Amino acid sequence: MADRRKARASAHGIFPHEELDRRLRAAAEDLDTYESTARALITELDEKELDLEISDPDLRRKERAPFPKPRSIEDQFRAEVDSILVHDREEEADLARRIEFARWRLETALQAEGIDPEELERGGHRPPSQGVHETCVYPERVCRRWMELHAMRKEMVERNLYLALINVERYAHTRIGRMDLIQEGSSALFRAVDGFDWRRGLLFRTYAVHWLNQAFRSHLYNFGNTVRLPVYLQKAMKHVHNAVERLGDPKATIEQIAEEADLREHIVESALGATRSTTSIDAALGSDGDGPKLQDLIGLDQEVHDPYSPSMEDFSLQDGVDMALDRLSERERLVVTKRFGLEGEKEHTLAEIAAELGVSLERVRQIQVRSMAKMATPTLRKAIDPFLMQ
C-alpha cells in the first residue's frame, strides 16, 4: 500500500514525506555532511520538478464525539487540541528535518528568482494555503515552496498546542484573559519552530516552553495594567518592591532603595511614581460609595452625556502623524503612506511602490530611510511617544 501511494505521488509530481524522511534520516547519520547532502537532494528535486507532499490536517486528528451542548470558546479550543495526535520523538525529529529542508528549498527558489528572503516577512503577505494561490504575489515556484514550509511549520505548532494549554495555567491568577494568553502562546510556538535545532537531540517541548513563558510574561508586562508601563519600568518596580521588603521600612529613601536594589536613583524614582493606582471617572469618591463621582469634579462638558470626551486629551495620534507627514515632500509622503498603510492606504511592499513610481526598489528604500530621518525630530518624538509601544 505504501509503495503504491509513493508511486502515485511521484506520478503526480509529488515527493512523498516517507521517501523524504528516509533520505534525510540516512543523511543525518553524518552531521558533518548532512547539509551538503540535503542541498544535493534539493537540486535533484528541482531538476525533476517535484513538489513536497503537503499533509492532510485531518490525518493528524483523532475521532471525537460531537459537543453534547454549547461550550465556551476555550472549551471548544481545548477539545480541538485534545483531538490532535502528539508526535513521538522519532516523528518529531523527522518533521523538524522536513521543516529545515523546506526552508532551505524556499531560500534556493528565492535566490533563483532574485527575491530578498526578508521581503516575504516585510511584504505583509500571508503564505498561500493548499490549493489557493490568489493571495501570493510571487512566482509560482516560490509560492509552492512557501506553502510547503508553512504547512510543515503549522503541523509542528498544532501538534504542540497542548503545551500552551498546560503552561498557561501558571498565569491563571492574573487579570489577563486566558484566551489572550493562549493566543500569544500559539504565536510563540511558530517562533520556537523557527529556532528549533533537531541536531541537539532535545524534544521540541523542552525548547518551546522557554518561548511560551517569554510570550506570556511579555503579554502580562504590556497589557496587565490599566495604564501601560514600559517593560523595563515594570521589572524595576518588582526589584524596588523586593528591596523595600528586605529593608523592612516602607518609608525608605530613594537612596536606600537604590543601594539595596542595585539600581540607579532615577530608575527607582520612576518606579515609585509608576506605582500610583488608577481611578475610574465613574467611581464614587466616598468610602461608602455614595459620594460624588470624579467626573463631577473635573469640569466635563455638560452637553456631552458620555463621561469621556476627546477634549480631555491635549494631543491625538492623528495630530502627531499629520505633523510628521507635513515635513515630507510629495514623493516622500506617498512612499511613507503606502509603505506603512497610513491615510486609508493598505500596507505596500517596496517592490509594489517601486513599480508604481517607475523607479528601482533600492531607490524606494532610500526615499523611505530619508523620510524617516526627517520625521525623527525631538519635537515629533515627544508628541507621538505616548502612543508608541515601548
Buried (B, 14 or more C-beta within 10 A) or exposed (E): EEEEEBEEBBEEEBBBBBBBBEBBEEBBEEEEEBEEBBBEBBEEBBEEEBBBBBBEEEEBBEEEEEEEEEEEEEEEBBBEBEEBEEBEEEEBBBBBBBBBBBBBBBBBBBEEEEBBEEBBEEBEBEBBBEEEBEEBBBBEBBBBBBBBBBBBBBBBBBBBBBBBBEBBEEBEEBEBEBEBBBBBBBBBBBEBBEEBEBEEEEBBBEBBBEBBBBBBBEBBBBBBEEEBBBBEBBBBBEBBBEBBEEBEEEEBEBEBBBBBBEBEEEBBBBBBEBEEEEEEBEEBEEEEEEEEBBBEEEEBEEEEEEBEEEEEEEEEEEEBBEBBBEEBEEEBBBBBBBBBEBBEEEBBBBBBBBEEBEBEBEBBBEBBEBBBEBBEEEEBEEBBEEEEEE
